[in-house]
Amino acid sequence: MTSNIPPDAVGRRILFNGEYGTVLYVGSVPPTAGIWLGVEWDNHQRGKHNGTHEGIQYFKCRNPTGGSFIRPNKANFGVDFLSAVKKQYGLNGDEHGTENEKDMSLVIGRRTVERVGFDSIKERQKQLNTLNDVSVDECAVSFAGPEEEIKKTCPNIRRISLSKNLLSSWMEVIAIACQLENLEIVNLSQNKMKFPTTSLPASGAFYKLRVLALNQTGVTWAEVLLCATEWPALEELYLASNEISVLQRPIDVLQTLKWLDLSDNQLTDGNQLQLIANLSSLERLILSNNGISSICFPDVGFGRKTRMFPSLTHLGVNGNRISEWSVINELDKLQSLQSLDCRNNPLMDTDKNTETVKQLIIAKIGQLKFLNKSQIFPEERKGAELDYRKKFGIDWIKAGGNQDPNKNRPSEEFLAAHPRFQLLCEKYGAPEDGELKKEEPFSLKHQLLSLTIKCPDKPDQKPIEKKLPDSMTIQKVKGLLYRLLRIPGSELKLSYESSKMKGKEFELDNDLKPLQFYSVENEDCILVRW
């Protein structure tokens, strides 16, 4: 029975009846005869105990029911890389190949990089040495195989998906990769591996590597930095679901990184992000579902741009615990931020109308072009900023703000809460007394507005008095006006003049927005042109 046990069995990954586990013990378990494997299962419900049998601790599990003993002949220790490739692509004498060879895709992180299926593997890639893209997910790959055999057989592989196999250590990955000098993309997700804890000698195995996925591998950030010395060209790194809670500053590594996915980890302390802020090439950072409640860039004060994350254009923080507007103010410090995903945070529920929250975020982050995967159009930004200026105008006055620049001295407290307010005043002018409005409860959002409708370019057209709900969209207002004024099929252009600011017009230029969005109020005048 011992002939079925590899000499390095302890620490190896195995497969048994569809369940994955790690061997932690090899030996006898009295009073039974023979050799047993002590296994900690990935699925803790599969186990029976914590490695203890009749009072004796044979191995230790992280979960009290995560372990059990099985006979060696029940365990699948896996196959070498080439055997899996030959079986998967029908190049091992199997005339029919695999059932799913037409549907295979190379999936890295949460996106499909490229379709790698084949209508006929026999026709398009008759020889292993022509393979460029290989997907051997869930094929029980556990080791490289005979030395140099991969290099001799399929040297042109550029992309590999090895997700959910039986690779037990990073050294086995190196043993595969060092034979593939053109390797650019590797997916190793769902392989629970041992990673080096000290620096390794240079192997040159990954000098062309651009994309690497290590989701659900158990890797720590410290181990990533040790291995990263071998990734001089890496651009995308996926580290989701690894229980990472602590970061360290990358020194002379990961400086080419453009995309970093740290979602579904345990980075609850937002200050940890400051440790990776020197990644000067980083453009996209995904921090979803980490329990983050605060983010801070302390190198600069409010209203200024941070030196941290200088190239970051997209930030994903959805599914966290962000509830304070101060976090949004901090994000405005990022000099290149154009896209933000902050769905499923308590902040998004601070107002019954999620549209109101969205408009506040747009007004607070000046360079944002996408919010929660929706594009922000110029007219939407203008409306959000004008409304923000009105919404907090009274608070600005109370805090020392004034229309007279010589008397305008808002308090530090106000400027900390509203860092862009002064900039909006410079952009649109300081809010005037008649323009300021008090915050009204949202139960009044469907109130009727008494409006006057005028056609300034048609002096013969008499003004019309009309009551309209402030929830009515501009598109519906136009439809009403077509019928009311009997206008032929022309393109209407609407604006409004505030009763409190005579002579000043504001365009109503987004058909999908309601009157309320533009802060249209009672006694205002709708101006119609065509």
Secondary structure in CASP SS format (residue, H / E / C, confidence):
PFRMAT SS
TARGET T0000
AUTHOR 0000-0000-0000
METHOD secondary structure of the structure
MODEL  1
M C 1.00
T H 1.00
S H 1.00
N H 1.00
I C 1.00
P C 1.00
P C 1.00
D C 1.00
A C 1.00
V C 1.00
G C 1.00
R C 1.00
R E 1.00
I E 1.00
L E 1.00
F E 1.00
N C 1.00
G C 1.00
E E 1.00
Y E 1.00
G E 1.00
T E 1.00
V E 1.00
L E 1.00
Y E 1.00
V E 1.00
G E 1.00
S E 1.00
V C 1.00
P C 1.00
P C 1.00
T C 1.00
A C 1.00
G C 1.00
I E 1.00
W E 1.00
L E 1.00
G E 1.00
V E 1.00
E E 1.00
W E 1.00
D C 1.00
N C 1.00
H H 1.00
Q H 1.00
R H 1.00
G C 1.00
K C 1.00
H E 1.00
N C 1.00
G C 1.00
T E 1.00
H E 1.00
E C 1.00
G C 1.00
I E 1.00
Q E 1.00
Y C 1.00
F C 1.00
K C 1.00
C C 1.00
R C 1.00
N C 1.00
P C 1.00
T C 1.00
G C 1.00
G E 1.00
S E 1.00
F E 1.00
I E 1.00
R C 1.00
P H 1.00
N H 1.00
K H 1.00
A C 1.00
N E 1.00
F C 1.00
G C 1.00
V E 1.00
D E 1.00
F H 1.00
L H 1.00
S H 1.00
A H 1.00
V H 1.00
K H 1.00
K H 1.00
Q H 1.00
Y C 1.00
G C 1.00
L C 1.00
N C 1.00
G C 1.00
D C 1.00
E C 1.00
H C 1.00
G C 1.00
T C 1.00
E C 1.00
N C 1.00
E C 1.00
K C 1.00
D C 1.00
M C 1.00
S E 1.00
L E 1.00
V E 1.00
I E 1.00
G C 1.00
R C 1.00
R E 1.00
T E 1.00
V E 1.00
E E 1.00
R E 1.00
V C 1.00
G C 1.00
F C 1.00
D C 1.00
S C 1.00
I H 1.00
K H 1.00
E H 1.00
R H 1.00
Q C 1.00
K C 1.00
Q C 1.00
L H 1.00
N H 1.00
T H 1.00
L C 1.00
N C 1.00
D E 1.00
V E 1.00
S E 1.00
V C 1.00
D C 1.00
E C 1.00
C C 1.00
A C 1.00
V E 1.00
S E 1.00
F E 1.00
A C 1.00
G C 1.00
P C 1.00
E C 1.00
E C 1.00
E H 1.00
I H 1.00
K H 1.00
K H 1.00
T H 1.00
C C 1.00
P C 1.00
N C 1.00
I C 1.00
R C 1.00
R E 1.00
I E 1.00
S E 1.00
L C 1.00
S C 1.00
K C 1.00
N C 1.00
L C 1.00
L C 1.00
S C 1.00
S E 1.00
W H 1.00
M H 1.00
E H 1.00
V H 1.00
I H 1.00
A H 1.00
I H 1.00
A H 1.00
C C 1.00
Q C 1.00
L C 1.00
E C 1.00
N C 1.00
L C 1.00
E C 1.00
I E 1.00
V E 1.00
N E 1.00
L C 1.00
S C 1.00
Q C 1.00
N C 1.00
K C 1.00
M C 1.00
K E 1.00
F C 1.00
P C 1.00
T C 1.00
T C 1.00
S C 1.00
L C 1.00
P C 1.00
A C 1.00
S C 1.00
G C 1.00
A C 1.00
F C 1.00
Y C 1.00
K C 1.00
L C 1.00
R C 1.00
V E 1.00
L E 1.00
A E 1.00
L C 1.00
N C 1.00
Q C 1.00
T C 1.00
G C 1.00
V C 1.00
T C 1.00
W H 1.00
A H 1.00
E H 1.00
V H 1.00
L H 1.00
L H 1.00
C H 1.00
A H 1.00
T H 1.00
E H 1.00
W C 1.00
P C 1.00
A C 1.00
L C 1.00
E C 1.00
E E 1.00
L E 1.00
Y E 1.00
L C 1.00
A C 1.00
S C 1.00
N C 1.00
E C 1.00
I C 1.00
S C 1.00
V C 1.00
L C 1.00
Q C 1.00
R C 1.00
P C 1.00
I C 1.00
D C 1.00
V C 1.00
L C 1.00
Q C 1.00
T C 1.00
L C 1.00
K C 1.00
W E 1.00
L E 1.00
D E 1.00
L C 1.00
S C 1.00
D C 1.00
N C 1.00
Q C 1.00
L C 1.00
T C 1.00
D C 1.00
G H 1.00
N H 1.00
Q H 1.00
L H 1.00
Q H 1.00
L H 1.00
I H 1.00
A C 1.00
N C 1.00
L C 1.00
S C 1.00
S C 1.00
L C 1.00
E C 1.00
R E 1.00
L E 1.00
I E 1.00
L C 1.00
S C 1.00
N C 1.00
N C 1.00
G C 1.00
I C 1.00
S C 1.00
S C 1.00
I C 1.00
C C 1.00
F C 1.00
P C 1.00
D C 1.00
V C 1.00
G C 1.00
F C 1.00
G C 1.00
R C 1.00
K C 1.00
T C 1.00
R C 1.00
M C 1.00
F C 1.00
P C 1.00
S C 1.00
L C 1.00
T C 1.00
H E 1.00
L E 1.00
G E 1.00
V C 1.00
N C 1.00
G C 1.00
N C 1.00
R C 1.00
I C 1.00
S C 1.00
E C 1.00
W H 1.00
S H 1.00
V H 1.00
I H 1.00
N H 1.00
E H 1.00
L H 1.00
D C 1.00
K C 1.00
L C 1.00
Q C 1.00
S C 1.00
L C 1.00
Q C 1.00
S E 1.00
L E 1.00
D E 1.00
C C 1.00
R C 1.00
N C 1.00
N C 1.00
P H 1.00
L H 1.00
M H 1.00
D H 1.00
T C 1.00
D C 1.00
K C 1.00
N C 1.00
T H 1.00
E H 1.00
T H 1.00
V H 1.00
K H 1.00
Q H 1.00
L H 1.00
I H 1.00
I H 1.00
A H 1.00
K H 1.00
I C 1.00
G C 1.00
Q C 1.00
L C 1.00
K C 1.00
F E 1.00
L E 1.00
N C 1.00
K C 1.00
S E 1.00
Q E 1.00
I C 1.00
F C 1.00
P H 1.00
E H 1.00
E H 1.00
R H 1.00
K H 1.00
G H 1.00
A H 1.00
E H 1.00
L H 1.00
D H 1.00
Y H 1.00
R H 1.00
K H 1.00
K H 1.00
F C 1.00
G H 1.00
I H 1.00
D H 1.00
W H 1.00
I H 1.00
K H 1.00
A C 1.00
G C 1.00
G C 1.00
N C 1.00
Q C 1.00
D C 1.00
P C 1.00
N C 1.00
K C 1.00
N C 1.00
R C 1.00
P C 1.00
S C 1.00
E H 1.00
E H 1.00
F H 1.00
L H 1.00
A H 1.00
A H 1.00
H C 1.00
P C 1.00
R C 1.00
F H 1.00
Q H 1.00
L H 1.00
L H 1.00
C H 1.00
E H 1.00
K H 1.00
Y H 1.00
G C 1.00
A C 1.00
P C 1.00
E C 1.00
D H 1.00
G H 1.00
E H 1.00
L C 1.00
K C 1.00
K C 1.00
E C 1.00
E C 1.00
P C 1.00
F H 1.00
S H 1.00
L H 1.00
K C 1.00
H C 1.00
Q C 1.00
L E 1.00
L E 1.00
S E 1.00
L E 1.00
T E 1.00
I E 1.00
K E 1.00
C C 1.00
P C 1.00
D C 1.00
K C 1.00
P C 1.00
D C 1.00
Q C 1.00
K C 1.00
P C 1.00
I E 1.00
E E 1.00
K E 1.00
K E 1.00
L E 1.00
P E 1.00
D C 1.00
S C 1.00
M C 1.00
T E 1.00
I H 1.00
Q H 1.00
K H 1.00
V H 1.00
K H 1.00
G H 1.00
L H 1.00
L H 1.00
Y H 1.00
R H 1.00
L H 1.00
L H 1.00
R C 1.00
I C 1.00
P C 1.00
G C 1.00
S C 1.00
E C 1.00
L C 1.00
K E 1.00
L E 1.00
S E 1.00
Y E 1.00
E E 1.00
S C 1.00
S C 1.00
K C 1.00
M C 1.00
K C 1.00
G C 1.00
K C 1.00
E E 1.00
F E 1.00
E E 1.00
L C 1.00
D C 1.00
N C 1.00
D C 1.00
L C 1.00
K C 1.00
P E 1.00
L H 1.00
Q H 1.00
F H 1.00
Y H 1.00
S C 1.00
V C 1.00
E C 1.00
N C 1.00
E C 1.00
D C 1.00
C E 1.00
I E 1.00
L E 1.00
V E 1.00
R E 1.00
W C 1.00
END
